[in-house]
Structure formats: C-alpha cells, structure tokens
Amino acid sequence: MAAAPKLAGCAVISVSAARFALTGIAQVRGSDAWLALAGWVGLLLGLLSLYAALAFELEHGPGEGPLPTGRHGTAHPEDLAPDSDTIAQEPAVRGRL
C-alpha cells in the first residue's frame, strides 16, 4: 500500500500493464483491431507519463505543485529532509575535508 497515495504514478503503471496485456492479446490473436487498440492505449500512456513526470518535477519547487498528482495523506518522517544535527552523526560524514 506504499504506492496508494501516489495516484499519478499508479495510473502510469496501470495503463502500462493494460497496454502490455493488449499487445500480448494482439500478438496471440493476430488481430489488427487489438493491435490498434494497444496503439491508442500506448498514446494515452505516453501523454499520461509526460504529465506525471512534469507534475512530479514541478512539485519540488517552492510552494505546492501547480499540477495535481492525486497525492493524499501526510509525509512519513523518513521522507522528510534530515536536519544537519542528525547528518553530522552519520557514519562517513566528516566535519571538514
């Protein structure tokens, strides 16, 4: 359930799995209709992937991201940036080089 709050990422993976299945059916059946449907789903996958990549990249800017990604819930403490006091105590971190 770690991916549940990330709906845009889940949508990309789900549409990718659907396209994979449709392409497999098209290869087994040898039907042009299934292959055309797989192509249309592939175009949808491309657009959805570009949107998700842009939205996730813009999320890292100041303030909230301008594009909705479908995230919900709160961040886990380990996802937050560590403060300098805890970093200084980590192994292989020197105070001066």
KOLGU-4560 file (N, C-alpha, C; in nm, 3 decimals, padded with zeros to 5 digits):
<recs>
<n_xx: 00.081 n_yy: -00.120 n_zz: 00.000 ca_xx: 00.000 ca_yy: 00.000 ca_zz: 00.000 c_xx: 00.085 c_yy: 00.126 c_zz: 00.000 mol: A seq: 1 type: MET>
<n_xx: 00.215 n_yy: 00.114 n_zz: -00.018 ca_xx: 00.300 ca_yy: 00.232 ca_zz: -00.018 c_xx: 00.273 c_yy: 00.321 c_zz: -00.138 mol: A seq: 2 type: ALA>
<n_xx: 00.225 n_yy: 00.265 n_zz: -00.247 ca_xx: 00.202 ca_yy: 00.344 ca_zz: -00.366 c_xx: 00.062 c_yy: 00.404 c_zz: -00.372 mol: A seq: 3 type: ALA>
<n_xx: -00.026 n_yy: 00.368 n_zz: -00.280 ca_xx: -00.164 ca_yy: 00.416 ca_zz: -00.284 c_xx: -00.176 c_yy: 00.568 c_zz: -00.281 mol: A seq: 4 type: ALA>
<n_xx: -00.097 n_yy: 00.641 n_zz: -00.204 ca_xx: -00.111 ca_yy: 00.787 ca_zz: -00.204 c_xx: -00.058 c_yy: 00.854 c_zz: -00.331 mol: A seq: 5 type: PRO>
<n_xx: 00.010 n_yy: 00.783 n_zz: -00.416 ca_xx: 00.069 ca_yy: 00.841 ca_zz: -00.537 c_xx: -00.013 c_yy: 00.797 c_zz: -00.658 mol: A seq: 6 type: LYS>
<n_xx: -00.129 n_yy: 00.860 n_zz: -00.678 ca_xx: -00.222 ca_yy: 00.814 ca_zz: -00.781 c_xx: -00.170 c_yy: 00.833 c_zz: -00.923 mol: A seq: 7 type: LEU>
<n_xx: -00.096 n_yy: 00.940 n_zz: -00.948 ca_xx: -00.044 ca_yy: 00.962 ca_zz: -01.084 c_xx: 00.055 c_yy: 00.851 c_zz: -01.122 mol: A seq: 8 type: ALA>
<n_xx: 00.140 n_yy: 00.814 n_zz: -01.028 ca_xx: 00.234 ca_yy: 00.705 ca_zz: -01.055 c_xx: 00.163 c_yy: 00.572 c_zz: -01.072 mol: A seq: 9 type: GLY>
<n_xx: 00.062 n_yy: 00.547 n_zz: -00.991 ca_xx: -00.017 ca_yy: 00.424 ca_zz: -01.004 c_xx: -00.089 c_yy: 00.418 c_zz: -01.138 mol: A seq: 10 type: CYS>
<n_xx: -00.139 n_yy: 00.533 n_zz: -01.184 ca_xx: -00.208 ca_yy: 00.538 ca_zz: -01.312 c_xx: -00.114 c_yy: 00.504 c_zz: -01.426 mol: A seq: 11 type: ALA>
<n_xx: 00.008 n_yy: 00.554 n_zz: -01.421 ca_xx: 00.106 ca_yy: 00.525 ca_zz: -01.527 c_xx: 00.137 c_yy: 00.376 c_zz: -01.530 mol: A seq: 12 type: VAL>
<n_xx: 00.158 n_yy: 00.316 n_zz: -01.414 ca_xx: 00.189 ca_yy: 00.173 ca_zz: -01.409 c_xx: 00.070 c_yy: 00.089 c_zz: -01.453 mol: A seq: 13 type: ILE>
<n_xx: -00.051 n_yy: 00.128 n_zz: -01.414 ca_xx: -00.170 ca_yy: 00.053 ca_zz: -01.450 c_xx: -00.196 c_yy: 00.059 c_zz: -01.601 mol: A seq: 14 type: SER>
<n_xx: -00.183 n_yy: 00.177 n_zz: -01.659 ca_xx: -00.204 ca_yy: 00.189 ca_zz: -01.804 c_xx: -00.093 c_yy: 00.115 c_zz: -01.879 mol: A seq: 15 type: VAL>
<n_xx: 00.027 n_yy: 00.115 n_zz: -01.825 ca_xx: 00.136 ca_yy: 00.039 ca_zz: -01.886 c_xx: 00.106 c_yy: -00.110 c_zz: -01.885 mol: A seq: 16 type: SER>
<n_xx: 00.054 n_yy: -00.160 n_zz: -01.774 ca_xx: 00.018 ca_yy: -00.302 ca_zz: -01.766 c_xx: -00.094 c_yy: -00.335 c_zz: -01.862 mol: A seq: 17 type: ALA>
<n_xx: -00.192 n_yy: -00.245 n_zz: -01.876 ca_xx: -00.301 ca_yy: -00.267 ca_zz: -01.970 c_xx: -00.249 c_yy: -00.271 c_zz: -02.114 mol: A seq: 18 type: ALA>
<n_xx: -00.158 n_yy: -00.182 n_zz: -02.147 ca_xx: -00.101 ca_yy: -00.182 ca_zz: -02.282 c_xx: -00.022 c_yy: -00.310 c_zz: -02.308 mol: A seq: 19 type: ARG>
<n_xx: 00.053 n_yy: -00.353 n_zz: -02.209 ca_xx: 00.129 ca_yy: -00.478 ca_zz: -02.222 c_xx: 00.034 c_yy: -00.595 c_zz: -02.249 mol: A seq: 20 type: PHE>
<n_xx: -00.077 n_yy: -00.601 n_zz: -02.175 ca_xx: -00.174 ca_yy: -00.709 ca_zz: -02.193 c_xx: -00.240 c_yy: -00.701 c_zz: -02.330 mol: A seq: 21 type: ALA>
<n_xx: -00.278 n_yy: -00.581 n_zz: -02.372 ca_xx: -00.341 ca_yy: -00.566 ca_zz: -02.504 c_xx: -00.246 c_yy: -00.603 c_zz: -02.617 mol: A seq: 22 type: LEU>
<n_xx: -00.120 n_yy: -00.567 n_zz: -02.604 ca_xx: -00.022 ca_yy: -00.604 ca_zz: -02.706 c_xx: -00.004 c_yy: -00.755 c_zz: -02.711 mol: A seq: 23 type: THR>
<n_xx: -00.003 n_yy: -00.819 n_zz: -02.594 ca_xx: 00.007 ca_yy: -00.965 ca_zz: -02.590 c_xx: -00.112 c_yy: -01.033 c_zz: -02.656 mol: A seq: 24 type: GLY>
<n_xx: -00.232 n_yy: -00.982 n_zz: -02.628 ca_xx: -00.353 ca_yy: -01.037 ca_zz: -02.691 c_xx: -00.347 c_yy: -01.018 c_zz: -02.841 mol: A seq: 25 type: ILE>
<n_xx: -00.300 n_yy: -00.901 n_zz: -02.885 ca_xx: -00.289 ca_yy: -00.874 ca_zz: -03.029 c_xx: -00.192 c_yy: -00.970 c_zz: -03.095 mol: A seq: 26 type: ALA>
<n_xx: -00.083 n_yy: -01.003 n_zz: -03.027 ca_xx: 00.016 ca_yy: -01.095 ca_zz: -03.086 c_xx: -00.038 c_yy: -01.237 c_zz: -03.092 mol: A seq: 27 type: GLN>
<n_xx: -00.110 n_yy: -01.277 n_zz: -02.989 ca_xx: -00.164 ca_yy: -01.414 ca_zz: -02.986 c_xx: -00.276 c_yy: -01.430 c_zz: -03.088 mol: A seq: 28 type: VAL>
<n_xx: -00.366 n_yy: -01.335 n_zz: -03.094 ca_xx: -00.482 ca_yy: -01.344 ca_zz: -03.184 c_xx: -00.448 c_yy: -01.306 c_zz: -03.328 mol: A seq: 29 type: ARG>
<n_xx: -00.345 n_yy: -01.226 n_zz: -03.345 ca_xx: -00.310 ca_yy: -01.182 ca_zz: -03.480 c_xx: -00.411 c_yy: -01.084 c_zz: -03.538 mol: A seq: 30 type: GLY>
<n_xx: -00.481 n_yy: -01.012 n_zz: -03.452 ca_xx: -00.586 ca_yy: -00.921 ca_zz: -03.494 c_xx: -00.535 c_yy: -00.778 c_zz: -03.502 mol: A seq: 31 type: SER>
<n_xx: -00.569 n_yy: -00.712 n_zz: -03.612 ca_xx: -00.531 ca_yy: -00.572 ca_zz: -03.627 c_xx: -00.610 c_yy: -00.481 c_zz: -03.533 mol: A seq: 32 type: ASP>
<n_xx: -00.731 n_yy: -00.520 n_zz: -03.497 ca_xx: -00.813 ca_yy: -00.439 ca_zz: -03.408 c_xx: -00.750 c_yy: -00.432 c_zz: -03.269 mol: A seq: 33 type: ALA>
<n_xx: -00.702 n_yy: -00.545 n_zz: -03.217 ca_xx: -00.636 ca_yy: -00.545 ca_zz: -03.086 c_xx: -00.507 c_yy: -00.464 c_zz: -03.091 mol: A seq: 34 type: TRP>
<n_xx: -00.436 n_yy: -00.475 n_zz: -03.202 ca_xx: -00.311 ca_yy: -00.401 ca_zz: -03.216 c_xx: -00.338 c_yy: -00.250 c_zz: -03.223 mol: A seq: 35 type: LEU>
<n_xx: -00.445 n_yy: -00.211 n_zz: -03.292 ca_xx: -00.482 ca_yy: -00.069 ca_zz: -03.298 c_xx: -00.522 c_yy: -00.019 c_zz: -03.159 mol: A seq: 36 type: ALA>
<n_xx: -00.597 n_yy: -00.101 n_zz: -03.086 ca_xx: -00.636 ca_yy: -00.062 ca_zz: -02.950 c_xx: -00.513 c_yy: -00.047 c_zz: -02.861 mol: A seq: 37 type: LEU>
<n_xx: -00.418 n_yy: -00.139 n_zz: -02.874 ca_xx: -00.293 ca_yy: -00.129 ca_zz: -02.797 c_xx: -00.217 c_yy: -00.002 c_zz: -02.834 mol: A seq: 38 type: ALA>
<n_xx: -00.221 n_yy: 00.036 n_zz: -02.959 ca_xx: -00.155 ca_yy: 00.160 ca_zz: -03.002 c_xx: -00.220 c_yy: 00.283 c_zz: -02.940 mol: A seq: 39 type: GLY>
<n_xx: -00.353 n_yy: 00.288 n_zz: -02.938 ca_xx: -00.422 ca_yy: 00.401 ca_zz: -02.876 c_xx: -00.395 c_yy: 00.408 c_zz: -02.726 mol: A seq: 40 type: TRP>
<n_xx: -00.391 n_yy: 00.292 n_zz: -02.662 ca_xx: -00.359 ca_yy: 00.291 ca_zz: -02.518 c_xx: -00.213 c_yy: 00.334 c_zz: -02.498 mol: A seq: 41 type: VAL>
<n_xx: -00.126 n_yy: 00.300 n_zz: -02.592 ca_xx: 00.013 ca_yy: 00.346 ca_zz: -02.585 c_xx: 00.025 c_yy: 00.497 c_zz: -02.597 mol: A seq: 42 type: GLY>
<n_xx: -00.056 n_yy: 00.558 n_zz: -02.684 ca_xx: -00.057 ca_yy: 00.704 ca_zz: -02.692 c_xx: -00.106 c_yy: 00.767 c_zz: -02.562 mol: A seq: 43 type: LEU>
<n_xx: -00.210 n_yy: 00.708 n_zz: -02.504 ca_xx: -00.260 ca_yy: 00.755 ca_zz: -02.375 c_xx: -00.151 c_yy: 00.741 c_zz: -02.268 mol: A seq: 44 type: LEU>
<n_xx: -00.080 n_yy: 00.629 n_zz: -02.270 ca_xx: 00.029 ca_yy: 00.606 ca_zz: -02.175 c_xx: 00.139 c_yy: 00.711 c_zz: -02.190 mol: A seq: 45 type: LEU>
<n_xx: 00.173 n_yy: 00.745 n_zz: -02.312 ca_xx: 00.275 ca_yy: 00.847 ca_zz: -02.335 c_xx: 00.234 c_yy: 00.983 c_zz: -02.280 mol: A seq: 46 type: GLY>
<n_xx: 00.110 n_yy: 01.023 n_zz: -02.307 ca_xx: 00.061 ca_yy: 01.151 ca_zz: -02.255 c_xx: 00.054 c_yy: 01.151 c_zz: -02.103 mol: A seq: 47 type: LEU>
<n_xx: 00.004 n_yy: 01.041 n_zz: -02.047 ca_xx: -00.006 ca_yy: 01.030 ca_zz: -01.902 c_xx: 00.132 c_yy: 01.032 c_zz: -01.836 mol: A seq: 48 type: LEU>
<n_xx: 00.228 n_yy: 00.966 n_zz: -01.898 ca_xx: 00.364 ca_yy: 00.963 ca_zz: -01.844 c_xx: 00.428 c_yy: 01.102 c_zz: -01.848 mol: A seq: 49 type: SER>
<n_xx: 00.409 n_yy: 01.174 n_zz: -01.957 ca_xx: 00.465 ca_yy: 01.309 ca_zz: -01.965 c_xx: 00.402 c_yy: 01.400 c_zz: -01.860 mol: A seq: 50 type: LEU>
<n_xx: 00.269 n_yy: 01.391 n_zz: -01.844 ca_xx: 00.201 ca_yy: 01.472 ca_zz: -01.743 c_xx: 00.253 c_yy: 01.439 c_zz: -01.603 mol: A seq: 51 type: TYR>
<n_xx: 00.262 n_yy: 01.310 n_zz: -01.571 ca_xx: 00.306 ca_yy: 01.270 ca_zz: -01.437 c_xx: 00.450 c_yy: 01.315 c_zz: -01.412 mol: A seq: 52 type: ALA>
<n_xx: 00.537 n_yy: 01.300 n_zz: -01.510 ca_xx: 00.676 ca_yy: 01.341 ca_zz: -01.493 c_xx: 00.687 c_yy: 01.492 c_zz: -01.470 mol: A seq: 53 type: ALA>
<n_xx: 00.611 n_yy: 01.569 n_zz: -01.548 ca_xx: 00.614 ca_yy: 01.714 ca_zz: -01.531 c_xx: 00.556 c_yy: 01.755 c_zz: -01.396 mol: A seq: 54 type: LEU>
<n_xx: 00.445 n_yy: 01.693 n_zz: -01.358 ca_xx: 00.382 ca_yy: 01.727 ca_zz: -01.230 c_xx: 00.472 c_yy: 01.692 c_zz: -01.113 mol: A seq: 55 type: ALA>
<n_xx: 00.535 n_yy: 01.575 n_zz: -01.115 ca_xx: 00.625 ca_yy: 01.537 ca_zz: -01.006 c_xx: 00.748 c_yy: 01.626 c_zz: -01.001 mol: A seq: 56 type: PHE>
<n_xx: 00.799 n_yy: 01.668 n_zz: -01.117 ca_xx: 00.916 ca_yy: 01.756 ca_zz: -01.119 c_xx: 00.880 c_yy: 01.895 c_zz: -01.065 mol: A seq: 57 type: GLU>
<n_xx: 00.764 n_yy: 01.946 n_zz: -01.101 ca_xx: 00.723 ca_yy: 02.079 ca_zz: -01.054 c_xx: 00.686 c_yy: 02.078 c_zz: -00.907 mol: A seq: 58 type: LEU>
<n_xx: 00.659 n_yy: 01.960 n_zz: -00.850 ca_xx: 00.629 ca_yy: 01.950 ca_zz: -00.708 c_xx: 00.747 c_yy: 01.993 c_zz: -00.621 mol: A seq: 59 type: GLU>
<n_xx: 00.868 n_yy: 01.979 n_zz: -00.673 ca_xx: 00.988 ca_yy: 02.008 ca_zz: -00.595 c_xx: 01.020 c_yy: 02.156 c_zz: -00.588 mol: A seq: 60 type: HIS>
<n_xx: 00.943 n_yy: 02.239 n_zz: -00.655 ca_xx: 00.966 ca_yy: 02.383 ca_zz: -00.650 c_xx: 00.910 c_yy: 02.442 c_zz: -00.522 mol: A seq: 61 type: GLY>
<n_xx: 00.919 n_yy: 02.573 n_zz: -00.509 ca_xx: 00.866 ca_yy: 02.638 ca_zz: -00.389 c_xx: 00.713 c_yy: 02.631 c_zz: -00.386 mol: A seq: 62 type: PRO>
<n_xx: 00.658 n_yy: 02.608 n_zz: -00.269 ca_xx: 00.513 ca_yy: 02.601 ca_zz: -00.255 c_xx: 00.458 c_yy: 02.469 c_zz: -00.306 mol: A seq: 63 type: GLY>
<n_xx: 00.329 n_yy: 02.466 n_zz: -00.326 ca_xx: 00.266 ca_yy: 02.345 ca_zz: -00.377 c_xx: 00.284 c_yy: 02.337 c_zz: -00.528 mol: A seq: 64 type: GLU>
<n_xx: 00.283 n_yy: 02.216 n_zz: -00.580 ca_xx: 00.297 ca_yy: 02.197 ca_zz: -00.723 c_xx: 00.177 c_yy: 02.250 c_zz: -00.797 mol: A seq: 65 type: GLY>
<n_xx: 00.198 n_yy: 02.309 n_zz: -00.917 ca_xx: 00.086 ca_yy: 02.366 ca_zz: -00.992 c_xx: -00.003 c_yy: 02.262 c_zz: -01.059 mol: A seq: 66 type: PRO>
<n_xx: 00.046 n_yy: 02.140 n_zz: -01.077 ca_xx: -00.033 ca_yy: 02.035 ca_zz: -01.142 c_xx: -00.072 c_yy: 01.930 c_zz: -01.039 mol: A seq: 67 type: LEU>
<n_xx: -00.198 n_yy: 01.889 n_zz: -01.037 ca_xx: -00.239 ca_yy: 01.788 ca_zz: -00.939 c_xx: -00.183 c_yy: 01.650 c_zz: -00.975 mol: A seq: 68 type: PRO>
<n_xx: -00.136 n_yy: 01.580 n_zz: -00.873 ca_xx: -00.084 ca_yy: 01.444 ca_zz: -00.894 c_xx: -00.167 c_yy: 01.339 c_zz: -00.823 mol: A seq: 69 type: THR>
<n_xx: -00.266 n_yy: 01.382 n_zz: -00.749 ca_xx: -00.351 ca_yy: 01.287 ca_zz: -00.679 c_xx: -00.293 c_yy: 01.237 c_zz: -00.549 mol: A seq: 70 type: GLY>
<n_xx: -00.189 n_yy: 01.301 n_zz: -00.499 ca_xx: -00.131 ca_yy: 01.258 ca_zz: -00.371 c_xx: -00.225 c_yy: 01.296 c_zz: -00.258 mol: A seq: 71 type: ARG>
<n_xx: -00.231 n_yy: 01.211 n_zz: -00.159 ca_xx: -00.309 ca_yy: 01.242 ca_zz: -00.039 c_xx: -00.241 c_yy: 01.179 c_zz: 00.081 mol: A seq: 72 type: HIS>
<n_xx: -00.276 n_yy: 01.226 n_zz: 00.197 ca_xx: -00.212 ca_yy: 01.177 ca_zz: 00.319 c_xx: -00.095 c_yy: 01.266 c_zz: 00.357 mol: A seq: 73 type: GLY>
<n_xx: -00.030 n_yy: 01.232 n_zz: 00.465 ca_xx: 00.084 ca_yy: 01.310 ca_zz: 00.512 c_xx: 00.213 c_yy: 01.236 c_zz: 00.482 mol: A seq: 74 type: THR>
<n_xx: 00.321 n_yy: 01.311 n_zz: 00.482 ca_xx: 00.453 ca_yy: 01.252 ca_zz: 00.455 c_xx: 00.500 c_yy: 01.173 c_zz: 00.576 mol: A seq: 75 type: ALA>
<n_xx: 00.571 n_yy: 01.066 n_zz: 00.551 ca_xx: 00.631 ca_yy: 00.989 ca_zz: 00.659 c_xx: 00.755 c_yy: 01.062 c_zz: 00.707 mol: A seq: 76 type: HIS>
<n_xx: 00.789 n_yy: 01.050 n_zz: 00.834 ca_xx: 00.908 ca_yy: 01.122 ca_zz: 00.885 c_xx: 01.036 c_yy: 01.088 c_zz: 00.809 mol: A seq: 77 type: PRO>
<n_xx: 01.050 n_yy: 00.964 n_zz: 00.761 ca_xx: 01.172 ca_yy: 00.929 ca_zz: 00.689 c_xx: 01.177 c_yy: 00.991 c_zz: 00.549 mol: A seq: 78 type: GLU>
<n_xx: 01.062 n_yy: 01.039 n_zz: 00.497 ca_xx: 01.060 ca_yy: 01.105 ca_zz: 00.367 c_xx: 01.103 c_yy: 01.251 c_zz: 00.377 mol: A seq: 79 type: ASP>
<n_xx: 01.099 n_yy: 01.308 n_zz: 00.495 ca_xx: 01.135 ca_yy: 01.448 ca_zz: 00.512 c_xx: 01.286 c_yy: 01.464 c_zz: 00.511 mol: A seq: 80 type: LEU>
<n_xx: 01.331 n_yy: 01.581 n_zz: 00.475 ca_xx: 01.475 ca_yy: 01.607 ca_zz: 00.470 c_xx: 01.534 c_yy: 01.602 c_zz: 00.611 mol: A seq: 81 type: ALA>
<n_xx: 01.646 n_yy: 01.535 n_zz: 00.629 ca_xx: 01.707 ca_yy: 01.527 ca_zz: 00.762 c_xx: 01.770 c_yy: 01.661 c_zz: 00.801 mol: A seq: 82 type: PRO>
<n_xx: 01.772 n_yy: 01.689 n_zz: 00.929 ca_xx: 01.835 ca_yy: 01.813 ca_zz: 00.973 c_xx: 01.985 c_yy: 01.792 c_zz: 00.987 mol: A seq: 83 type: ASP>
<n_xx: 02.058 n_yy: 01.902 n_zz: 00.997 ca_xx: 02.205 ca_yy: 01.894 ca_zz: 00.996 c_xx: 02.261 c_yy: 01.826 c_zz: 01.121 mol: A seq: 84 type: SER>
<n_xx: 02.189 n_yy: 01.827 n_zz: 01.232 ca_xx: 02.239 ca_yy: 01.760 ca_zz: 01.352 c_xx: 02.246 c_yy: 01.608 c_zz: 01.334 mol: A seq: 85 type: ASP>
<n_xx: 02.145 n_yy: 01.550 n_zz: 01.270 ca_xx: 02.148 ca_yy: 01.405 ca_zz: 01.250 c_xx: 02.244 c_yy: 01.365 c_zz: 01.140 mol: A seq: 86 type: THR>
<n_xx: 02.262 n_yy: 01.450 n_zz: 01.040 ca_xx: 02.356 ca_yy: 01.418 ca_zz: 00.932 c_xx: 02.499 c_yy: 01.414 c_zz: 00.986 mol: A seq: 87 type: ILE>
<n_xx: 02.532 n_yy: 01.504 n_zz: 01.075 ca_xx: 02.668 ca_yy: 01.511 ca_zz: 01.128 c_xx: 02.704 c_yy: 01.385 c_zz: 01.206 mol: A seq: 88 type: ALA>
<n_xx: 02.606 n_yy: 01.312 n_zz: 01.257 ca_xx: 02.631 ca_yy: 01.192 ca_zz: 01.336 c_xx: 02.634 c_yy: 01.065 c_zz: 01.250 mol: A seq: 89 type: GLN>
<n_xx: 02.604 n_yy: 01.076 n_zz: 01.123 ca_xx: 02.602 ca_yy: 00.960 ca_zz: 01.036 c_xx: 02.745 c_yy: 00.912 c_zz: 01.008 mol: A seq: 90 type: GLU>
<n_xx: 02.764 n_yy: 00.780 n_zz: 00.986 ca_xx: 02.897 ca_yy: 00.731 ca_zz: 00.951 c_xx: 02.943 c_yy: 00.787 c_zz: 00.817 mol: A seq: 91 type: PRO>
<n_xx: 03.070 n_yy: 00.808 n_zz: 00.804 ca_xx: 03.136 ca_yy: 00.854 ca_zz: 00.682 c_xx: 03.105 c_yy: 01.000 c_zz: 00.649 mol: A seq: 92 type: ALA>
<n_xx: 03.058 n_yy: 01.077 n_zz: 00.745 ca_xx: 03.036 ca_yy: 01.220 ca_zz: 00.726 c_xx: 03.138 c_yy: 01.294 c_zz: 00.809 mol: A seq: 93 type: VAL>
<n_xx: 03.223 n_yy: 01.371 n_zz: 00.742 ca_xx: 03.327 ca_yy: 01.446 ca_zz: 00.812 c_xx: 03.284 c_yy: 01.591 c_zz: 00.828 mol: A seq: 94 type: ARG>
<n_xx: 03.328 n_yy: 01.651 n_zz: 00.932 ca_xx: 03.301 ca_yy: 01.793 ca_zz: 00.954 c_xx: 03.382 c_yy: 01.881 c_zz: 00.861 mol: A seq: 95 type: GLY>
<n_xx: 03.505 n_yy: 01.841 n_zz: 00.833 ca_xx: 03.592 ca_yy: 01.916 ca_zz: 00.744 c_xx: 03.664 c_yy: 01.819 c_zz: 00.653 mol: A seq: 96 type: ARG>
<n_xx: 03.694 n_yy: 01.864 n_zz: 00.535 ca_xx: 03.770 ca_yy: 01.780 ca_zz: 00.441 c_xx: 03.911 c_yy: 01.827 c_zz: 00.429 mol: A seq: 97 type: LEU>
</recs>
